Amino acid sequence: MKTLIVYASRTGNTEQLASLLYENCSEAGMEAELIRVEEFDLKWLASYAACIVVTYTWGSGDLPREILPLFEAFEQTELCGLVTGVAGSGDQCYPDYCGAVDRFRDMLYAHTRLAVTLKVELAPQRSDKEKCRKFAEKMIEKAKGAAILN
Ligand SMILES: Cc1cc2nc3c(=O)[nH]c(=O)nc-3n(C[C@H](O)[C@H](O)[C@H](O)COP(=O)(O)O)c2cc1C
């Protein structure tokens, strides 16, 4: 199961979360690739069996500008067999906490096989490690259900 973990991060919190998810996915036996969204070529999206999007939230519950092309690629490409997850870092001081995670969740639910979502307050803490382990488990469960993984 080739899994893409693609992330957007401005000040490093989301990058830490993406790295933690990468560690947990690798430990769970998934063949994962960790890539910053600016370095990801959208034409490869359909070549993965699974994809985890990791994003911060900007503005008033908005998607970061650099992740918009990826969002649109999910909407425009035939990916109904792709197992997906979305995770993100946000700040509870804002009324639309992790709004970008919610926007990806709704879109991925409609266009892919969405397995799991996760919201983390700012940088991941010790208590978030277990949540990341469970996130990886849920991705694998969904992939087994989709017969991508035996
Ligand atoms: C201008 C600005 C707007 C933000 N808007 C939101 C928001 O609407 N909702 C939210 O949950 N967090 C919001 N945040 C908080 C960031 O998403 C949060 O700090 C996140 O951890 C940043 O991730 P990064 O370190 O990977 O860049 C905002 C931060 C800034 C600076």
The ligand as a Gaussian input file, in Angstrom:
#p B3LYP/6-31G(d) Opt

LIG

0 1
 C       -3.516000      34.858000      10.244000
 C       -3.819000      33.539000      10.896000
 C       -5.094000      33.003000      10.762000
 C       -5.423000      31.788000      11.370000
 N       -6.711000      31.285000      11.270000
 C       -7.034000      30.153000      11.927000
 C       -8.376000      29.643000      11.890000
 O       -9.279000      30.202000      11.292000
 N       -8.643000      28.479000      12.547000
 C       -7.676000      27.804000      13.257000
 O       -7.985000      26.774000      13.843000
 N       -6.398000      28.266000      13.310000
 C       -6.052000      29.410000      12.667000
 N       -4.759000      29.875000      12.711000
 C       -3.774000      29.132000      13.512000
 C       -2.874000      28.208000      12.694000
 O       -3.618000      27.316000      11.887000
 C       -2.010000      27.433000      13.688000
 O       -1.132000      28.335000      14.329000
 C       -1.226000      26.309000      13.064000
 O       -0.617000      25.561000      14.097000
 C       -0.151000      26.806000      12.109000
 O        0.485000      25.686000      11.551000
 P        1.973000      25.732000      11.005000
 O        2.898000      25.958000      12.196000
 O        2.200000      24.387000      10.392000
 O        2.067000      26.844000      10.007000
 C       -4.436000      31.083000      12.121000
 C       -3.138000      31.633000      12.228000
 C       -2.835000      32.843000      11.639000
 C       -1.446000      33.423000      11.825000

